[in-house]
C-alpha cells in the first residue's frame, strides 16, 4: 500500500520522517518532483497538451454530454 503525505513545514517533515521510520514495514521514498493536488505536474502538462490537440469535431455540446449521462444513468439503473 502506498500513502502520500505532503508536509509544508520543513521542521514537521523531519519529525514525521523520524516517527514513520520507527514503524516496522514503513519505507520512506522521497519524490523529487513537484505536485499539484497530489499528482505530478507532468500529468497536468500532458492533459493540457492533449486539450490543445483537440479539434471542434472531437467535442460534444454540454446539452449532448448531459443527455448521454442521463441515458447511461437510466441504463445502469435498469440493470438493477
Z-matrix of the N, CA and C atoms (Angstrom, degrees):
N
C 1 1.443
C 2 1.522 1 107.65
N 3 1.329 2 115.45 1 138.62
C 4 1.464 3 121.41 2 177.70
C 5 1.515 4 109.67 3 -109.81
N 6 1.316 5 115.71 4 144.07
C 7 1.457 6 122.33 5 177.52
C 8 1.517 7 107.45 6 -137.85
N 9 1.311 8 115.67 7 130.75
C 10 1.451 9 120.34 8 178.16
C 11 1.520 10 108.35 9 -108.36
N 12 1.315 11 115.50 10 128.62
C 13 1.461 12 121.48 11 177.34
C 14 1.519 13 107.14 12 -121.40
N 15 1.320 14 116.25 13 126.25
C 16 1.455 15 120.18 14 177.61
C 17 1.520 16 108.24 15 -106.05
N 18 1.317 17 115.69 16 121.44
C 19 1.461 18 121.59 17 -177.09
C 20 1.526 19 107.66 18 -118.69
N 21 1.312 20 115.94 19 123.72
C 22 1.461 21 120.46 20 -175.93
C 23 1.524 22 112.80 21 -85.00
N 24 1.320 23 118.14 22 -32.22
C 25 1.459 24 122.09 23 -175.80
C 26 1.532 25 109.62 24 -94.12
N 27 1.317 26 117.21 25 123.26
C 28 1.464 27 122.27 26 -177.59
C 29 1.528 28 111.85 27 -58.61
N 30 1.329 29 117.86 28 -37.57
C 31 1.469 30 120.63 29 179.06
C 32 1.525 31 110.63 30 -62.45
N 33 1.311 32 117.08 31 -43.08
C 34 1.465 33 120.93 32 178.35
C 35 1.514 34 111.31 33 -65.80
N 36 1.331 35 117.68 34 -33.37
C 37 1.453 36 121.37 35 179.48
C 38 1.525 37 110.52 36 -59.23
N 39 1.307 38 116.85 37 -48.45
C 40 1.469 39 119.86 38 -178.85
C 41 1.526 40 110.90 39 -62.37
N 42 1.332 41 117.28 40 -41.07
C 43 1.460 42 121.28 41 179.28
C 44 1.531 43 110.70 42 -64.17
N 45 1.319 44 117.27 43 -48.15
C 46 1.464 45 121.81 44 -179.28
C 47 1.524 46 110.71 45 -64.28
N 48 1.314 47 117.31 46 -40.70
C 49 1.469 48 121.36 47 179.15
C 50 1.531 49 110.11 48 -60.84
N 51 1.302 50 116.59 49 -45.60
C 52 1.465 51 120.57 50 179.22
C 53 1.524 52 110.94 51 -64.90
N 54 1.316 53 116.69 52 -43.83
C 55 1.463 54 121.67 53 -179.96
C 56 1.529 55 111.00 54 -61.51
N 57 1.319 56 117.23 55 -47.99
C 58 1.462 57 120.57 56 -179.85
C 59 1.525 58 111.60 57 -67.79
N 60 1.321 59 116.96 58 -33.31
C 61 1.455 60 121.21 59 179.17
C 62 1.512 61 113.01 60 -63.29
N 63 1.322 62 117.22 61 -22.76
C 64 1.465 63 121.35 62 179.23
C 65 1.536 64 112.33 63 -78.82
N 66 1.328 65 117.14 64 -18.38
C 67 1.462 66 120.21 65 -178.33
C 68 1.525 67 110.43 66 -78.39
N 69 1.309 68 115.86 67 136.92
C 70 1.455 69 120.65 68 179.94
C 71 1.528 70 109.81 69 -70.29
N 72 1.314 71 116.59 70 135.14
C 73 1.457 72 121.95 71 177.40
C 74 1.521 73 114.54 72 83.53
N 75 1.320 74 117.83 73 5.40
C 76 1.462 75 121.15 74 179.82
C 77 1.523 76 108.80 75 -98.89
N 78 1.300 77 115.51 76 129.72
C 79 1.458 78 121.53 77 177.24
C 80 1.529 79 107.20 78 -120.37
N 81 1.314 80 116.78 79 129.45
C 82 1.454 81 121.40 80 -179.68
C 83 1.526 82 108.02 81 -96.96
N 84 1.321 83 115.09 82 121.98
C 85 1.456 84 121.60 83 179.85
C 86 1.518 85 107.50 84 -115.86
N 87 1.308 86 116.34 85 119.51
C 88 1.465 87 120.40 86 -179.65
C 89 1.517 88 108.87 87 -84.28
N 90 1.329 89 116.36 88 129.51
C 91 1.458 90 118.74 89 173.80
C 92 1.516 91 108.02 90 -102.26
N 93 1.294 92 115.29 91 133.99
C 94 1.457 93 120.72 92 -176.47
C 95 1.527 94 111.64 93 -105.39
N 96 1.328 95 116.90 94 27.55
C 97 1.450 96 119.44 95 178.11
C 98 1.525 97 109.66 96 -122.13
N 99 1.307 98 114.16 97 149.67
C 100 1.466 99 120.71 98 -178.16
C 101 1.526 100 109.19 99 -77.98
N 102 1.326 101 116.37 100 140.96
C 103 1.453 102 120.33 101 -178.97
C 104 1.524 103 111.03 102 -122.62
N 105 1.322 104 114.78 103 157.60
C 106 1.456 105 123.45 104 172.89
C 107 1.515 106 106.14 105 -131.42
N 108 1.308 107 116.45 106 122.23
C 109 1.466 108 122.05 107 -178.14
C 110 1.532 109 111.47 108 52.70
N 111 1.316 110 116.30 109 38.51
C 112 1.457 111 121.47 110 175.76
C 113 1.517 112 115.26 111 83.11
N 114 1.320 113 118.24 112 -2.51
C 115 1.467 114 121.34 113 179.66
C 116 1.520 115 110.01 114 -112.08
N 117 1.322 116 116.95 115 146.05
C 118 1.464 117 119.29 116 176.61
C 119 1.532 118 110.64 117 -60.34
N 120 1.313 119 116.78 118 144.65
C 121 1.466 120 121.11 119 -179.76
C 122 1.522 121 110.70 120 -57.70
N 123 1.322 122 117.88 121 -30.75
C 124 1.469 123 120.18 122 -179.01
C 125 1.525 124 111.48 123 -59.05
N 126 1.329 125 117.91 124 -30.53
C 127 1.467 126 121.07 125 177.65
C 128 1.525 127 109.50 126 -63.28
N 129 1.326 128 116.90 127 -47.18
C 130 1.458 129 120.81 128 179.60
C 131 1.529 130 111.15 129 -65.24
N 132 1.331 131 116.97 130 -35.76
C 133 1.466 132 120.36 131 178.10
C 134 1.529 133 110.64 132 -64.82
N 135 1.334 134 117.27 133 -41.16
C 136 1.471 135 121.13 134 178.64
C 137 1.519 136 110.60 135 -65.83
N 138 1.336 137 117.21 136 -40.62
C 139 1.464 138 120.58 137 178.63
C 140 1.526 139 109.92 138 -63.92
N 141 1.327 140 116.56 139 -42.70
C 142 1.467 141 120.62 140 178.55
C 143 1.522 142 110.81 141 -62.15
N 144 1.325 143 116.84 142 -43.61
C 145 1.465 144 121.34 143 178.92
C 146 1.528 145 110.23 144 -62.15
N 147 1.335 146 116.80 145 -42.55
C 148 1.464 147 121.04 146 177.73
C 149 1.529 148 109.96 147 -62.29
N 150 1.336 149 116.80 148 -44.43
C 151 1.461 150 120.74 149 179.91
C 152 1.515 151 112.16 150 -60.02
N 153 1.328 152 116.54 151 -38.71
C 154 1.459 153 120.54 152 179.02
C 155 1.525 154 112.07 153 -68.42
N 156 1.334 155 117.48 154 -24.17
C 157 1.463 156 120.55 155 -178.34
C 158 1.529 157 112.77 156 -84.17
N 159 1.340 158 117.26 157 -11.23
C 160 1.458 159 120.07 158 -179.09
C 161 1.521 160 111.24 159 -71.08
N 162 1.329 161 114.72 160 144.91
C 163 1.460 162 121.54 161 177.85
C 164 1.524 163 108.77 162 -110.92
N 165 1.317 164 116.53 163 167.71
C 166 1.462 165 120.85 164 -179.20
C 167 1.528 166 111.88 165 -56.95
N 168 1.327 167 117.44 166 -37.53
C 169 1.477 168 119.69 167 -178.65
C 170 1.534 169 112.17 168 -70.46
N 171 1.337 170 117.43 169 -13.33
C 172 1.460 171 121.51 170 176.52
C 173 1.530 172 111.67 171 -82.67
N 174 1.310 173 116.91 172 -13.53
C 175 1.462 174 122.04 173 -172.69
C 176 1.528 175 111.87 174 -94.17
N 177 1.344 176 114.94 175 157.55
C 178 1.456 177 120.83 176 168.57
C 179 1.520 178 107.11 177 -125.65
N 180 1.311 179 115.25 178 158.74
C 181 1.456 180 118.79 179 -178.77
C 182 1.527 181 110.07 180 -75.14
N 183 1.309 182 115.30 181 162.16
C 184 1.468 183 120.94 182 176.74
C 185 1.521 184 109.63 183 -59.87
N 186 1.332 185 116.55 184 -40.49
C 187 1.470 186 121.96 185 179.38
C 188 1.536 187 110.57 186 -61.15
N 189 1.347 188 117.09 187 -46.99
C 190 1.470 189 120.96 188 179.38
C 191 1.527 190 111.39 189 -65.77
N 192 1.324 191 116.17 190 -36.34
C 193 1.465 192 120.03 191 178.69
C 194 1.528 193 110.67 192 -61.44
N 195 1.337 194 116.23 193 -49.40
C 196 1.465 195 119.26 194 -178.67
C 197 1.522 196 111.68 195 -69.43
N 198 1.328 197 117.75 196 -30.32
C 199 1.467 198 120.70 197 174.58
C 200 1.531 199 109.26 198 -63.13
N 201 1.328 200 116.36 199 -44.88
C 202 1.461 201 121.17 200 178.63
C 203 1.534 202 110.63 201 -61.54
N 204 1.332 203 116.78 202 -43.70
C 205 1.468 204 120.84 203 179.37
C 206 1.528 205 109.98 204 -61.59
N 207 1.326 206 117.45 205 -45.41
C 208 1.472 207 121.19 206 179.07
C 209 1.522 208 111.05 207 -59.77
N 210 1.335 209 116.98 208 -43.08
C 211 1.470 210 121.07 209 179.14
C 212 1.528 211 111.17 210 -63.13
N 213 1.327 212 116.66 211 -40.88
C 214 1.468 213 120.10 212 179.34
C 215 1.526 214 111.38 213 -67.41
N 216 1.325 215 117.30 214 -38.67
C 217 1.464 216 120.60 215 177.44
C 218 1.516 217 109.50 216 -62.39
N 219 1.330 218 116.80 217 -45.80
C 220 1.470 219 120.46 218 178.09
C 221 1.527 220 111.42 219 -60.82
N 222 1.340 221 115.64 220 -42.79
C 223 1.472 222 119.85 221 179.89
C 224 1.520 223 111.26 222 -62.73
N 225 1.318 224 116.22 223 -44.50
C 226 1.463 225 120.06 224 -179.89
C 227 1.530 226 111.75 225 -67.35
N 228 1.322 227 116.69 226 -39.83
C 229 1.472 228 120.18 227 178.95
C 230 1.523 229 111.76 228 -67.16
N 231 1.321 230 118.08 229 -31.27
C 232 1.461 231 121.15 230 -178.99
C 233 1.529 232 111.60 231 -73.11
N 234 1.325 233 117.71 232 -16.08
C 235 1.465 234 121.35 233 179.80
C 236 1.519 235 112.03 234 -81.43
N 237 1.328 236 117.03 235 -12.87
C 238 1.467 237 120.58 236 -177.07
C 239 1.504 238 111.35 237 -73.08
